[in-house]
Amino acid sequence: MSLRIALPLTALAATLTLGACSESDGDGLALPTQYEFESRFVAGESSVNYQGQICRHVLISALTQAVRDSDVISDPAYRGENIPYYDDTIVGARAEQSTQTTLGLDLPVPEGQDTLGELCGSKYLDQKFAGNDTVTDHRDWNTQFVGIEGEVSAEAYLRRLVREASTMAAQGTSAIGAPSYVSPEGLDYAQLIQKFLLGAVAFAQGTDDYLDDDVAGKGLLAAWEQDGDAPYAKLEHQVDEGYGYFGAARAYALRSDEVNRSGVVDDNNDGFIDLLAEHNFGASTNAAKRDVGSAAEARTDLTAAAFDNLLRLRALVSEAQTDLASMSESRAQQVRDARNAAVAAWEEAYAATVVHYINDTLADLAAIDAGGFDIADLAKHWSEMKGFALGLQFNPRSPLHELITPDTEPTRFARLHELLGDTPPCAAGVCSNDPQYRQDLLAARTLLGEAYGFAQANLEAW
């Protein structure tokens, strides 16, 4: 990433304190070195706010953690109509749950973010799941979800996954010798649920709501006016919320890819991890992982493509101080171009991660014949592959929506999931290195390479 440099903690802290440090792009637009913008309405205050998005990232982690704990997930509540962490406001014991513990952090979290209740308030996952916040959805996710045979509703599929994980833990019917969340059919429910939620909540909301421009008053069509007495304009806040779902820390560009792949840094050296500024979530970590793992002869910079364009997008709307319709034609196009580039890089980070797990799955299947096979390894890698791949449909601008051939079904997305299937080649705890399935995975990898323009070297390296 062009801006990302490794700085000693003391130097980084000094950089963050300055806040106003910036450089100009080719159009004379002032770009800060981190995602921080001063308010146009309240002097001396930051106008950046995306706490709701960080709340939902943490709730995804909390539900994933619950699935991994057989005593917790076997509770009948996870087989009922109100799934903990997903349905309804976080209250009671869950409101007191430590965010530090939930995220496995070595350093504490500042007061006001240190419990789920304080971080989330009245927010929860179901509110923003694809199909439930329907104003901006480019498709009816309750009837037009695809990728799983027999499922047409994204939420029905999620609820089925949680219910099956709970039932398996309660009955003790997981794969022999594997964790309680790994099925004899080779599904890792913790990974599948987590990655699917990243697509159906974070990616769907980020790309089809907050950064979209197809519904009046929403996303990039929000008004340039102060949002109540908040220190930001409504349009600025929409961009921030999209940024929050991408999940990058404010100082993302000042860190190395090696740091950003896990991305938990006390940037200001105060002894706390500020979840709203110093913790990477979701796609921001995947982008860094794929950049690190790209081939020497075909290096990618997905981190820069995503962050730099999100930063530029925010700077463009903040400098314009007007809504998109009132901007000059050239400025409005710059806004859309920055959005398009950021969203494309975000999706490519996930698509490249699908390639990564295709490769891991192929290696796991080969181990069946070579020795050293572990169904838990296969289940983990296959479920991450499938979960991320399902999420790609939620971006209205995805190249996977295109038809394989003109005027002929299926779409690239539908074909991808025909090739990936709904489970790995396992039954009753026995898995096979099926030659046809290996060919299908290689065909899926090729399809992704063609759709996103990935170099062959990276299809093999990732």
Residue pairs with C-beta under 8 A, 6 or more apart in sequence:
1 253
1 257
1 291
1 301
1 303
1 304
1 307
1 308
2 301
2 304
2 308
3 33
3 253
3 254
3 304
3 307
3 308
4 252
4 253
4 254
4 255
4 256
4 257
4 260
4 303
4 304
5 254
5 256
6 255
6 256
6 259
7 15
7 254
9 266
9 269
10 269
12 251
12 254
12 267
12 269
13 267
13 268
13 269
15 21
15 33
15 34
15 251
15 254
16 34
16 250
16 251
16 267
16 268
17 268
19 32
19 36
19 38
20 32
20 38
21 32
21 33
22 30
22 31
22 32
22 33
23 30
23 31
23 33
24 30
24 31
25 31
25 312
27 334
29 312
29 315
29 316
29 319
30 315
30 319
31 311
31 312
31 315
32 311
32 315
33 253
33 254
34 250
34 251
34 252
34 253
34 254
35 48
35 243
35 248
35 250
35 252
35 307
35 310
35 311
35 314
36 46
36 48
36 250
37 46
37 47
37 48
37 236
37 314
37 315
37 318
38 44
38 45
38 46
38 47
39 45
39 46
39 47
39 231
39 232
40 47
40 232
40 233
40 318
40 321
41 47
41 226
41 230
41 231
41 232
41 233
42 231
45 231
46 231
47 231
47 232
47 233
47 236
47 318
48 232
48 240
48 250
49 230
49 231
49 232
49 237
49 240
50 240
50 241
50 243
50 244
50 245
50 276
51 119
51 244
51 276
52 120
52 123
52 241
52 244
53 202
53 205
53 241
53 244
53 245
53 247
54 119
54 244
54 275
54 276
54 279
54 281
55 116
55 119
55 120
55 121
55 123
56 123
56 125
56 128
56 201
56 202
56 245
57 202
57 244
57 245
57 247
57 281
57 282
58 99
58 102
58 103
58 116
58 119
58 120
58 275
59 85
59 86
59 90
59 116
59 120
59 124
59 125
60 125
60 194
60 197
60 198
60 201
60 202
61 102
61 103
61 194
62 85
62 94
62 97
62 102
62 116
63 83
63 84
63 85
63 86
63 125
63 162
63 193
63 194
63 197
64 190
64 193
64 194
65 102
66 72
66 73
66 78
66 84
66 85
67 73
67 162
67 165
67 181
67 189
67 190
67 193
68 179
68 180
68 181
68 190
70 169
70 180
70 181
73 165
73 166
73 169
73 180
73 181
74 166
74 169
74 170
75 84
75 166
76 166
76 170
77 83
77 84
78 84
78 162
78 163
78 165
78 166
79 162
79 163
79 166
79 167
79 170
81 87
82 88
83 159
83 162
84 94
85 94
85 124
85 125
86 124
86 125
86 126
86 129
86 158
86 162
87 124
87 125
87 126
88 124
88 126
89 120
89 121
89 122
89 123
89 124
90 116
90 117
90 120
90 123
90 124
91 117
94 116
94 117
95 115
95 116
95 117
96 115
96 116
96 117
97 115
97 116
97 117
98 109
98 114
98 115
99 105
99 109
99 113
99 114
99 115
99 116
99 119
99 275
100 107
100 108
100 109
100 114
100 273
102 116
103 264
103 275
103 279
105 264
105 273
107 266
107 271
107 272
107 273
108 114
108 271
108 272
108 273
109 272
109 273
109 274
109 275
110 272
110 274
111 118
112 118
112 119
113 119
113 274
113 275
113 276
119 275
125 197
125 201
126 132
126 155
127 133
128 201
128 204
128 205
129 154
129 155
129 158
129 197
129 200
129 201
129 204
130 137
130 141
130 145
130 154
130 155
130 200
130 201
130 204
130 394
131 137
131 140
131 141
131 142
131 145
131 153
131 154
131 155
132 155
133 205
133 209
134 140
135 209
135 215
135 218
136 208
136 209
136 212
136 214
136 215
136 218
136 219
137 204
137 208
138 208
138 214
138 396
139 393
141 153
141 154
141 155
141 200
141 204
141 394
142 152
142 153
142 154
142 155
142 156
143 152
143 153
144 152
145 151
145 152
145 153
145 154
145 157
145 393
146 152
146 393
146 413
146 414
146 417
147 389
147 390
147 393
147 413
147 414
147 417
148 157
148 390
148 417
148 422
149 422
151 157
151 160
154 200
157 196
158 193
158 196
158 197
158 200
161 189
161 192
161 193
161 196
162 189
162 193
164 183
164 189
165 181
165 189
165 190
165 193
167 173
168 174
168 180
168 181
168 183
168 189
169 180
169 181
172 180
173 183
173 184
174 180
174 181
174 182
174 183
174 184
175 182
175 183
175 184
175 186
175 375
175 376
175 379
175 429
176 184
176 429
177 375
178 375
178 376
178 379
179 376
181 188
181 189
181 190
182 188
182 189
182 375
182 376
182 379
182 380
183 189
183 379
184 426
184 427
184 428
184 429
185 423
185 424
185 426
185 427
186 375
186 378
186 379
186 382
186 423
186 424
186 425
186 426
186 431
187 379
187 382
187 383
187 423
188 376
188 379
188 380
188 382
188 383
188 384
189 383
191 379
191 380
191 383
191 384
191 387
192 383
192 384
192 386
192 387
193 387
194 387
195 383
195 384
195 386
195 387
195 388
195 390
195 391
196 387
196 390
196 391
198 282
198 283
198 387
198 388
198 391
199 350
199 387
199 388
199 390
199 391
199 392
199 393
199 394
200 390
200 391
200 394
201 245
202 245
202 246
202 247
202 281
202 282
202 283
203 245
203 283
203 346
203 347
203 350
203 391
203 392
203 394
203 395
204 391
204 394
204 395
205 241
205 242
205 245
206 241
206 242
206 245
206 246
206 343
206 346
207 242
207 343
207 346
207 347
207 394
207 395
207 396
207 397
208 394
208 395
208 396
209 218
209 219
209 242
210 219
210 238
210 239
210 241
210 242
210 245
211 219
211 220
211 238
211 239
211 242
211 313
211 339
211 342
211 343
212 218
212 219
212 220
212 396
213 219
213 220
213 221
213 324
213 336
213 339
214 221
214 396
215 221
217 223
218 238
219 238
219 242
220 235
220 238
220 239
220 317
220 324
220 335
220 336
220 339
221 323
221 324
221 325
222 234
222 235
222 237
222 238
222 323
223 233
223 234
223 235
223 323
224 233
224 234
224 235
224 317
224 320
224 321
224 322
224 323
224 326
225 233
225 234
226 232
226 233
226 234
227 233
227 234
227 237
230 237
232 240
233 317
233 318
233 321
235 317
235 323
235 324
236 314
236 317
236 318
239 310
239 313
239 314
239 317
240 314
242 310
243 310
243 314
245 282
246 282
246 283
246 284
246 306
246 310
246 342
246 346
247 280
247 281
247 282
247 283
247 284
247 285
248 260
248 263
248 280
248 284
248 306
248 307
248 310
249 255
249 260
249 263
249 265
249 267
249 277
249 278
249 279
249 280
249 284
250 267
250 277
250 278
251 265
251 267
251 277
251 278
252 260
252 263
252 280
252 284
252 303
252 307
253 304
253 307
253 308
253 311
254 267
255 263
255 265
257 288
257 291
257 292
257 303
258 288
258 292
259 265
259 288
260 280
260 284
260 285
260 287
260 288
260 303
261 285
261 288
261 289
261 292
262 280
262 285
263 279
263 280
263 284
263 285
263 288
264 273
264 278
264 279
264 280
265 273
265 278
266 272
266 273
266 278
267 277
267 278
268 274
268 278
273 279
280 288
283 306
283 346
283 349
283 350
284 303
284 306
284 307
286 349
286 350
286 352
286 353
287 302
287 303
287 306
287 345
287 346
287 349
288 303
289 353
289 356
290 300
290 302
290 349
290 352
290 353
290 356
290 462
291 299
291 300
291 301
291 302
291 303
293 356
293 461
293 462
294 300
294 458
294 461
294 462
295 455
295 457
295 458
295 460
295 461
297 455
297 457
298 455
298 457
298 458
298 461
300 348
300 352
300 458
302 345
302 348
302 349
302 352
305 341
305 342
305 344
305 345
305 348
306 342
306 345
306 346
306 349
309 338
309 339
309 341
309 342
309 345
310 338
310 342
312 338
313 335
313 338
313 339
313 342
316 331
316 334
316 335
316 338
317 324
317 335
320 327
320 331
320 335
324 332
324 335
325 332
327 335
340 397
343 395
343 397
344 397
346 395
347 392
347 395
347 397
347 398
347 452
348 452
348 454
350 388
350 391
350 392
351 392
351 448
351 451
351 452
351 454
352 452
352 454
352 458
352 462
353 384
353 388
353 462
354 385
354 388
354 389
354 392
354 448
355 445
355 448
355 449
355 454
355 458
355 459
355 462
356 462
357 381
357 382
357 384
357 385
357 388
358 385
358 441
358 444
358 445
359 445
359 460
359 462
360 381
360 385
361 378
361 381
361 382
361 385
361 424
361 441
362 438
362 441
362 442
364 373
364 374
364 377
364 378
364 381
364 382
365 378
365 424
365 425
365 431
365 433
365 434
365 437
365 438
366 433
367 373
367 374
367 377
368 431
368 432
368 433
369 433
373 431
375 426
375 429
375 431
378 424
378 426
378 431
379 424
382 423
382 424
385 420
386 420
386 422
389 416
389 417
389 420
390 417
392 398
392 400
392 413
392 416
393 400
393 401
393 413
398 413
399 412
399 451
399 452
400 411
400 412
400 413
400 416
400 451
401 411
401 412
401 413
402 411
402 412
402 451
403 409
403 410
403 411
403 412
404 410
404 411
404 412
404 415
410 418
412 447
412 451
415 447
416 444
416 447
416 448
419 440
419 441
419 443
419 444
419 447
420 440
420 441
420 444
421 437
421 440
424 431
424 437
425 431
425 432
425 433
425 434
425 437
426 432
445 459
446 459
448 454
448 459
449 455
449 456
449 459
